[in-house]
Amino acid sequence: MSNASLPWTDRVRAVNTAAVRGPSDGTGARFVLYWMTAARRPSWNFALDRALAWARELGLPLVVLEALRLDYPRASDRLHRFVLQGMADQRRAFAKAGLTYHAYVEPARNAGRGLVAALGKEAAVVVTDDFPCFFLPRAVRAAGAQLDVRLEAIDGNGLLPLSRSERAFTTAYSFRRFLQKHLPDHLEDFPQANPLRGLDLPRLARPPQALQRWPAATDRLLEATPAALARLEIDHRVGAGSLAGGAAEAERRVQTFVRTKLDAYDESRNHPDRDATSGLSAYLHFGHVSPHRIFAELARREDWSPTELSSETAGKRSGWWNMSTSAEAFLDQLVTWRELGYVFCHHRADYDDYASLPAWARTTLAEHENDPREHVYEPADFEAARTHDELWNAAQRQLLRDGVLHNYLRMVWGKKILEWTPSPRAALDVMITLNDTYALDGRDPNSYSGIFWTLGRFDRAWGPQRRVFGKVRYMTTANTRRKVRVKDYLETFGAS
């Protein structure tokens, strides 16, 4: 079966070598299956576009499966609630479009095992999301080995297709230069803003047989109430947090940021008291919003088109986009720094290992590993925000309560963990554990970039050498308090 007419070929990865099955070739293929795992949204979604294109080409219905396991690493009320609220949004959107959407939530551990393979027996082709870290690459590989039908993984992670990256870059500057040379070729290849509008696909005469064994989640469960979460075998010590999940909430935040916060972003984003950041990192991580959607809204606000790009490709942080100062500052975070992490994880399977640090950083940290530390804390002290430092404790309390950390404070949060642990490896363990457990944007290439940056990744050697840090960049909470405004922040997250 040819797929020459289908979109986004530079974002498509064949996971297995099985064939696409036609509706009349005697295989019993009844529908196209989109197994939604990372791009959990009903629009601006390359994988959904690909699945819809297959359905049109084959003249078959589309079935969308979104499943939630119980045994993923760090499963908790906080993470489950965010995903469940997104599923509720999805159910409404797909029902309005008349598509079969199946939200499956495991009621017990391993209850969902075999679901994708069972649906695959009736599918002509299976499309899923490509995501470069956490447990998802292993899950997709395992599914590809089990399925006897074509499985395609679609990259919707960033503006630059991961397949077009040459290597893992060592600095933001080197990656920015690469982007400025190659990104223009992709700035008009965007996913559909309204793929569900005006659909004219066949309807399923009867539900897939497999769904009798794996029934859909109830509307009550997708409300993600404390009572509903309490019945699930997940970590109930990590509370739900203050952020609501879902594509609708993500869209509201995109609009709020672009309309009311963007103008002050460059000047105010580092000041916790000013609430000038986008607040979109959790929604990007869970796929409730696409970077393409954010970029499109920003470009509309700036009245910008790709013809305005500078021809200079020297890797400068500002001036290349020919947008406002604040817009360019935000795009350096959304595109350069975010996609730098995704590209690193795409090329390096050891992205979360200490050994993945640059050689200069490992060398200097080893030379200073036995330096005396003024303070050394146990992991439980860090977790409970029991250090001597008021600002560090406040940042940790924000993480505990809300599941987020202010962007600037996250850097000094990590630097102090390095300074207050017995070794750099111990510091890394603490940072990953706390971030992956409590942060809604944890378990993500971008958050691993932030953690490893505190130990030297994507940075250079600095001087003079300092105790514990050696040549790794040094930061202090005292200097932070002098540079940025934290008075209101401390009142909110200080000791009660």
C-alpha positions as CSV (number, residue, x, y, z in Angstrom):
1,M,0.0,0.0,0.0
2,S,1.5,3.3,-1.1
3,N,1.7,6.3,1.3
4,A,3.1,8.7,-1.2
5,S,0.1,11.1,-0.9
6,L,0.3,11.2,2.9
7,P,1.7,14.2,4.8
8,W,4.7,14.8,7.0
9,T,7.1,12.2,5.7
10,D,10.1,13.8,7.5
11,R,8.2,13.3,10.7
12,V,7.3,9.6,10.1
13,R,9.3,6.7,11.5
14,A,8.3,3.1,10.6
15,V,8.6,1.2,13.9
16,N,8.2,-2.2,12.3
17,T,8.3,-3.7,8.8
18,A,4.7,-5.0,8.7
19,A,2.4,-4.0,5.9
20,V,-0.5,-1.6,5.8
21,R,-3.7,-3.7,5.3
22,G,-6.4,-2.6,2.9
23,P,-10.1,-2.9,3.6
24,S,-10.6,-5.4,0.8
25,D,-7.6,-7.6,0.9
26,G,-9.1,-10.2,3.2
27,T,-7.3,-9.3,6.3
28,G,-10.3,-8.0,8.2
29,A,-9.0,-4.5,8.5
30,R,-11.9,-2.3,9.8
31,F,-10.4,1.0,10.8
32,V,-7.2,3.1,11.2
33,L,-6.0,3.2,14.8
34,Y,-4.4,6.3,16.3
35,W,-2.7,5.3,19.6
36,M,-2.3,8.6,21.3
37,T,0.5,8.6,23.9
38,A,2.4,12.0,23.9
39,A,0.5,14.5,21.7
40,R,-2.7,14.3,23.8
41,R,-4.7,16.9,21.9
42,P,-7.4,17.1,19.2
43,S,-5.7,19.7,17.1
44,W,-2.3,21.0,15.9
45,N,-1.3,17.3,16.0
46,F,0.9,15.8,13.3
47,A,0.1,12.2,14.3
48,L,-3.7,12.9,14.2
49,D,-3.2,14.4,10.8
50,R,-1.4,11.4,9.6
51,A,-4.0,9.0,11.0
52,L,-6.8,11.0,9.3
53,A,-4.9,11.0,6.0
54,W,-4.6,7.2,6.2
55,A,-8.3,6.9,7.0
56,R,-9.2,9.0,4.0
57,E,-6.8,7.1,1.7
58,L,-8.1,3.7,2.8
59,G,-11.8,4.8,3.1
60,L,-11.9,3.6,6.7
61,P,-13.1,4.9,10.0
62,L,-10.6,6.3,12.5
63,V,-10.4,5.0,16.1
64,V,-8.5,7.0,18.6
65,L,-7.1,5.2,21.7
66,E,-5.8,7.2,24.7
67,A,-4.7,4.9,27.5
68,L,-3.4,5.6,31.0
69,R,-1.4,3.0,32.8
70,L,-1.0,2.6,36.6
71,D,2.6,1.4,36.6
72,Y,4.4,4.2,34.8
73,P,7.3,5.6,36.8
74,R,6.2,8.1,39.6
75,A,2.5,7.5,38.9
76,S,0.6,9.7,41.4
77,D,-2.6,11.7,42.0
78,R,-0.8,14.8,40.6
79,L,0.1,13.2,37.2
80,H,-3.0,11.1,36.9
81,R,-5.3,14.0,37.5
82,F,-3.6,16.1,34.9
83,V,-3.9,13.4,32.2
84,L,-7.5,12.5,33.1
85,Q,-8.6,16.1,32.8
86,G,-7.0,16.1,29.4
87,M,-8.9,12.9,28.5
88,A,-12.2,14.6,29.4
89,D,-11.4,17.4,26.9
90,Q,-10.5,14.9,24.3
91,R,-13.7,12.9,24.7
92,R,-15.8,16.1,24.2
93,A,-13.8,17.1,21.1
94,F,-13.9,13.8,19.4
95,A,-17.6,13.1,20.2
96,K,-18.5,16.5,18.7
97,A,-16.6,15.4,15.5
98,G,-18.3,12.0,15.4
99,L,-15.1,10.0,15.8
100,T,-14.6,6.9,17.9
101,Y,-12.5,8.0,20.9
102,H,-11.7,5.4,23.6
103,A,-10.3,6.7,26.9
104,Y,-8.9,3.6,28.7
105,V,-7.7,4.0,32.3
106,E,-6.3,0.9,34.0
107,P,-8.4,-0.1,37.0
108,A,-5.6,-2.4,38.3
109,R,-1.9,-2.9,37.4
110,N,-1.3,-4.6,34.1
111,A,-5.1,-4.7,33.3
112,G,-4.4,-2.9,30.0
113,R,-1.8,-5.3,28.8
114,G,-2.6,-6.5,25.3
115,L,-5.0,-3.7,24.5
116,V,-3.0,-2.2,21.6
117,A,-2.1,-5.6,20.1
118,A,-5.8,-6.6,20.3
119,L,-7.0,-3.5,18.5
120,G,-4.2,-3.9,16.0
121,K,-5.7,-7.2,14.8
122,E,-8.6,-5.2,13.3
123,A,-6.5,-2.1,12.2
124,A,-5.3,-1.4,8.7
125,V,-2.4,0.7,10.1
126,V,-1.5,2.0,13.6
127,V,-0.2,5.5,14.1
128,T,1.3,6.7,17.4
129,D,3.4,9.6,18.8
130,D,7.1,9.7,18.7
131,F,8.6,10.9,22.0
132,P,12.4,10.6,22.8
133,C,12.5,9.9,26.5
134,F,10.8,8.4,29.6
135,F,9.3,4.9,29.1
136,L,7.5,5.8,25.8
137,P,10.3,4.7,23.4
138,R,10.4,1.3,25.1
139,A,6.6,1.0,24.9
140,V,6.5,1.9,21.2
141,R,9.3,-0.6,20.4
142,A,7.4,-3.4,22.3
143,A,4.2,-2.6,20.5
144,G,5.9,-2.6,17.1
145,A,7.3,-6.1,17.8
146,Q,3.8,-7.4,18.8
147,L,1.8,-5.9,16.0
148,D,1.5,-7.7,12.7
149,V,0.4,-4.5,11.0
150,R,2.4,-1.3,10.2
151,L,3.1,0.9,13.2
152,E,4.2,4.5,12.4
153,A,5.6,6.9,15.1
154,I,5.0,10.5,14.2
155,D,7.3,13.3,15.5
156,G,5.3,16.3,16.7
157,N,7.8,17.4,19.3
158,G,9.1,20.7,17.9
159,L,9.3,23.0,14.9
160,L,12.4,21.2,13.6
161,P,11.7,17.5,12.8
162,L,14.0,15.4,14.9
163,S,15.0,13.4,11.8
164,R,16.6,16.6,10.4
165,S,19.0,17.1,13.4
166,E,22.5,15.9,12.7
167,R,23.7,15.1,16.2
168,A,23.4,15.9,19.9
169,F,24.6,19.5,20.2
170,T,26.8,20.6,23.1
171,T,25.7,24.2,23.5
172,A,22.6,26.3,22.8
173,Y,24.8,28.5,20.6
174,S,25.8,25.7,18.3
175,F,22.2,24.4,18.1
176,R,20.9,27.9,17.4
177,R,23.3,28.3,14.5
178,F,22.0,25.0,13.1
179,L,18.4,26.1,13.6
180,Q,19.0,29.4,11.8
181,K,20.3,27.5,8.8
182,H,17.7,24.7,8.6
183,L,14.6,25.7,10.4
184,P,13.3,28.1,7.6
185,D,12.6,25.0,5.5
186,H,10.0,23.8,8.1
187,L,8.3,27.0,9.2
188,E,5.3,26.6,6.8
189,D,4.8,22.8,7.4
190,F,2.5,23.0,10.4
191,P,-0.2,20.6,11.6
192,Q,-3.8,21.4,11.0
193,A,-5.4,23.9,13.3
194,N,-8.9,22.3,13.0
195,P,-8.5,18.7,11.7
196,L,-11.8,17.6,13.1
197,R,-13.9,20.3,11.3
198,G,-16.0,19.0,8.4
199,L,-14.8,15.4,8.6
200,D,-16.4,13.0,6.2
201,L,-15.1,9.6,7.2
202,P,-17.0,6.3,7.4
203,R,-18.5,5.4,10.8
204,L,-17.9,2.1,12.5
205,A,-20.8,-0.2,12.2
206,R,-19.9,-1.8,15.6
207,P,-17.2,-1.1,18.2
208,P,-13.9,-3.0,18.0
209,Q,-14.3,-6.4,19.6
210,A,-11.3,-5.7,21.9
211,L,-13.1,-2.9,23.7
212,Q,-15.5,-5.3,25.3
213,R,-12.6,-6.5,27.4
214,W,-11.1,-3.1,28.0
215,P,-14.1,-0.7,28.6
216,A,-13.8,3.0,28.4
217,A,-13.3,5.2,31.5
218,T,-16.5,6.7,32.9
219,D,-17.2,10.4,32.8
220,R,-17.0,10.4,36.6
221,L,-13.5,8.9,36.6
222,L,-12.3,11.5,34.1
223,E,-13.5,14.2,36.5
224,A,-10.5,13.1,38.5
225,T,-12.0,13.8,41.9
226,P,-10.1,12.9,45.0
227,A,-12.5,10.0,45.6
228,A,-11.9,8.6,42.0
229,L,-8.1,8.9,42.4
230,A,-8.2,7.2,45.8
231,R,-9.4,4.0,44.2
232,L,-6.4,3.7,41.9
233,E,-3.1,2.1,42.9
234,I,-0.9,5.1,42.5
235,D,1.1,7.3,44.9
236,H,-1.4,9.3,46.9
237,R,1.2,11.2,48.9
238,V,1.8,13.5,45.9
239,G,-1.3,15.7,45.9
240,A,-3.0,16.9,42.8
241,G,-1.5,20.4,42.7
242,S,-3.2,23.6,41.6
243,L,-2.9,23.3,37.8
244,A,-5.9,21.9,35.8
245,G,-4.9,19.8,32.8
246,G,-6.4,19.6,29.3
247,A,-6.3,21.2,25.9
248,A,-8.9,23.8,26.8
249,E,-6.9,25.1,29.8
250,A,-3.7,25.0,27.7
251,E,-5.4,27.2,25.0
252,R,-6.6,29.6,27.6
253,R,-3.1,30.0,28.9
254,V,-1.7,30.5,25.4
255,Q,-4.1,33.4,24.9
256,T,-3.5,34.9,28.3
257,F,0.3,34.8,27.8
258,V,0.3,36.3,24.3
259,R,-2.3,39.0,25.0
260,T,-1.3,40.1,28.5
261,K,2.2,38.9,29.4
262,L,4.3,38.8,26.3
263,D,5.2,42.5,26.1
264,A,6.9,42.3,29.6
265,Y,8.5,38.9,29.1
266,D,12.0,40.0,28.3
267,E,12.2,42.4,31.2
268,S,10.2,40.5,33.8
269,R,10.5,36.7,33.2
270,N,13.3,36.2,35.7
271,H,11.4,37.9,38.6
272,P,9.2,35.4,40.5
273,D,7.1,38.3,41.9
274,R,6.0,39.4,38.4
275,D,4.4,36.2,37.1
276,A,5.6,37.0,33.6
277,T,6.4,33.4,32.4
278,S,4.0,31.5,30.0
279,G,3.2,28.7,32.5
280,L,2.9,26.3,29.5
281,S,5.7,23.8,30.3
282,A,3.3,21.2,31.9
283,Y,0.9,21.5,29.0
284,L,3.8,21.1,26.5
285,H,5.0,18.0,28.4
286,F,1.7,16.2,28.4
287,G,0.9,17.2,24.8
288,H,-2.1,19.3,25.7
289,V,-0.7,22.1,23.6
290,S,1.6,22.0,20.5
291,P,4.7,24.2,20.2
292,H,3.3,25.0,16.7
293,R,0.1,26.3,18.2
294,I,2.1,28.6,20.5
295,F,4.3,29.7,17.7
296,A,1.4,30.4,15.4
297,E,-0.4,32.6,18.0
298,L,2.8,34.5,18.7
299,A,3.4,35.1,15.0
300,R,-0.2,36.3,14.6
301,R,0.3,38.7,17.5
302,E,3.6,40.0,15.9
303,D,2.0,40.2,12.5
304,W,5.0,38.1,11.3
305,S,5.7,35.8,8.3
306,P,8.7,33.6,7.5
307,T,9.7,36.1,4.8
308,E,10.9,38.4,7.6
309,L,13.7,36.0,8.9
310,S,17.2,37.5,8.8
311,S,19.6,35.9,6.4
312,E,22.3,36.0,9.1
313,T,22.9,32.6,10.7
314,A,25.6,33.4,13.3
315,G,23.7,31.9,16.2
316,K,22.7,35.2,17.9
317,R,19.9,35.1,20.5
318,S,18.1,38.1,19.1
319,G,17.6,39.6,15.7
320,W,17.1,36.5,13.6
321,W,13.4,36.3,13.8
322,N,12.8,40.0,13.3
323,M,10.2,40.1,16.0
324,S,9.9,42.2,19.2
325,T,12.5,41.8,21.9
326,S,10.2,39.9,24.2
327,A,8.9,37.6,21.4
328,E,12.5,36.7,20.5
329,A,13.4,36.1,24.1
330,F,10.4,33.7,24.4
331,L,11.2,31.9,21.2
332,D,14.8,31.3,22.4
333,Q,13.2,29.3,25.2
334,L,10.4,27.6,23.3
335,V,12.5,26.7,20.2
336,T,16.2,26.9,20.9
337,W,16.4,25.6,24.5
338,R,13.4,23.3,24.4
339,E,14.3,21.6,21.2
340,L,18.0,21.4,22.2
341,G,16.9,19.0,24.9
342,Y,14.7,17.0,22.6
343,V,17.5,16.6,20.0
344,F,19.9,15.5,22.8
345,C,17.5,12.8,24.0
346,H,16.8,11.7,20.4
347,H,20.5,11.1,19.8
348,R,21.6,10.0,23.2
349,A,19.9,7.1,25.0
350,D,22.0,7.9,28.1
351,Y,20.4,11.4,28.4
352,D,19.6,10.8,32.1
353,D,22.9,9.2,33.1
354,Y,25.7,11.0,34.8
355,A,28.1,9.7,32.2
356,S,26.3,11.9,29.5
357,L,27.8,15.1,31.0
358,P,30.6,16.6,29.0
359,A,34.1,15.4,29.8
360,W,35.3,18.7,31.2
361,A,32.4,18.8,33.7
362,R,32.9,15.3,34.9
363,T,36.6,16.0,35.3
364,T,36.3,19.1,37.3
365,L,33.5,17.7,39.5
366,A,35.6,14.7,40.2
367,E,38.6,16.9,41.2
368,H,36.4,18.7,43.7
369,E,34.2,15.8,44.9
370,N,36.0,15.6,48.2
371,D,35.9,19.3,48.9
372,P,34.4,20.2,52.3
373,R,30.7,21.2,52.3
374,E,29.4,23.7,54.7
375,H,26.0,22.0,54.6
376,V,25.1,18.4,53.7
377,Y,21.5,17.3,53.6
378,E,19.8,13.9,53.3
379,P,17.3,13.4,50.4
380,A,14.4,13.5,52.9
381,D,15.5,17.0,54.0
382,F,15.5,18.3,50.5
383,E,12.1,16.8,49.8
384,A,10.6,18.3,52.9
385,A,12.2,21.8,52.3
386,R,14.3,21.5,55.5
387,T,17.4,23.4,54.6
388,H,18.9,26.5,56.2
389,D,18.1,28.6,53.1
390,E,14.8,30.5,53.0
391,L,14.7,31.0,49.2
392,W,15.6,27.4,48.4
393,N,13.0,26.1,50.8
394,A,10.4,28.4,49.2
395,A,11.2,27.0,45.7
396,Q,10.9,23.5,47.0
397,R,7.5,24.3,48.6
398,Q,6.2,25.6,45.3
399,L,7.3,22.4,43.7
400,L,5.6,20.3,46.5
401,R,2.4,22.4,46.4
402,D,1.8,23.3,42.8
403,G,4.0,20.9,40.8
404,V,5.9,23.8,39.2
405,L,9.1,25.7,39.8
406,H,9.8,29.2,38.6
407,N,12.1,29.1,35.6
408,Y,14.9,31.1,37.2
409,L,14.7,29.6,40.6
410,R,14.9,26.1,39.2
411,M,18.5,26.9,38.2
412,V,19.6,28.0,41.6
413,W,17.5,25.1,43.2
414,G,19.7,22.6,41.3
415,K,23.0,24.4,42.0
416,K,22.4,24.4,45.7
417,I,21.5,20.7,45.6
418,L,24.9,20.1,44.0
419,E,26.6,22.1,46.8
420,W,24.7,20.4,49.6
421,T,25.1,16.8,48.7
422,P,28.1,14.4,49.3
423,S,28.8,14.0,45.6
424,P,27.7,15.2,42.1
425,R,26.1,11.8,41.5
426,A,24.1,12.0,44.7
427,A,23.0,15.5,43.7
428,L,21.8,14.2,40.3
429,D,19.8,11.5,42.0
430,V,18.1,14.0,44.3
431,M,17.3,16.4,41.4
432,I,15.8,13.7,39.2
433,T,13.8,12.2,42.0
434,L,12.3,15.4,43.2
435,N,11.7,16.8,39.7
436,D,10.2,13.6,38.3
437,T,8.1,13.0,41.3
438,Y,6.6,16.4,41.9
439,A,7.0,18.5,38.7
440,L,4.2,18.4,36.2
441,D,6.8,19.1,33.5
442,G,9.2,16.5,34.8
443,R,10.1,13.3,32.9
444,D,10.7,15.5,29.8
445,P,13.7,16.3,27.6
446,N,13.4,19.9,28.6
447,S,13.5,19.2,32.4
448,Y,16.5,16.9,32.0
449,S,18.2,19.8,30.2
450,G,17.6,22.0,33.2
451,I,18.8,19.4,35.7
452,F,22.0,18.5,33.8
453,W,22.7,22.2,33.0
454,T,23.4,22.7,36.7
455,L,26.2,20.1,36.3
456,G,27.6,21.5,33.1
457,R,25.6,20.2,30.2
458,F,25.1,22.8,27.4
459,D,27.5,25.1,29.3
460,R,31.2,25.9,29.3
461,A,33.9,25.9,31.9
462,W,34.0,29.0,34.1
463,G,36.6,30.6,36.3
464,P,37.8,31.0,38.9
465,Q,37.4,27.5,40.2
466,R,35.2,27.2,43.3
467,R,34.8,24.7,46.1
468,V,32.6,21.7,45.1
469,F,31.8,23.3,41.7
470,G,35.3,23.5,40.2
471,K,34.8,25.0,36.7
472,V,31.0,24.4,36.7
473,R,29.0,27.6,36.7
474,Y,28.4,28.9,40.3
475,M,25.1,30.4,41.6
476,T,24.0,31.5,45.0
477,T,20.6,32.3,46.5
478,A,22.1,35.4,48.1
479,N,23.0,36.8,44.7
480,T,19.7,35.7,43.3
481,R,17.9,37.7,45.9
482,R,19.9,40.8,44.9
483,K,19.2,40.3,41.2
484,V,15.5,39.3,41.1
485,R,12.4,40.3,43.0
486,V,11.3,37.6,45.4
487,K,9.5,39.4,48.3
488,D,6.0,38.4,47.3
489,Y,7.3,34.9,46.3
490,L,8.8,34.4,49.8
491,E,5.5,35.5,51.4
492,T,3.6,33.0,49.4
493,F,6.0,30.0,49.7
494,G,7.9,30.9,52.9
495,A,7.5,28.9,56.1
496,S,4.0,29.1,57.5
